[in-house]
Amino acid sequence: MPSQPTTYETCEIKWRPMRGIFTHRFVFYAEAIGPQGMYNAGESQPVKNVSSPVGGVMHANQQAAERAMPAFIARLTSQGWESVPEQGLEWFSYRFRRPVRG
């Protein structure tokens, strides 16, 4: 009897500003797609943004943003996510997959 092919859920690291008035922080988060649709698979520690009229991750304290990433990736891999070679458009747009649990 042939075995069933493995089905994977996937995620990609993205960023968003933290909620709140006058906050200058953002988080990286793992936007996942699984059998039940899209969900948030986790978030990084907050990263302080420098003041900028346009804001966003492009104006973040780059060193703080880069320091937040390894811990976030380690947390994802501890939850069974494995890195895939394809990456999104941004330096932080790492992509992962993990088998769907039945």
Buried (B, 14 or more C-beta within 10 A) or exposed (E): EEEEEEEBBBBBBBBBBEEEEEEBBBBBBBBBBBEEEEEEBBBBEBBEBEEEEEBEBEBBBEEBBEEBBEEBBEBBEEEEBEEBEEBEEEEBBBBBBBEEEE
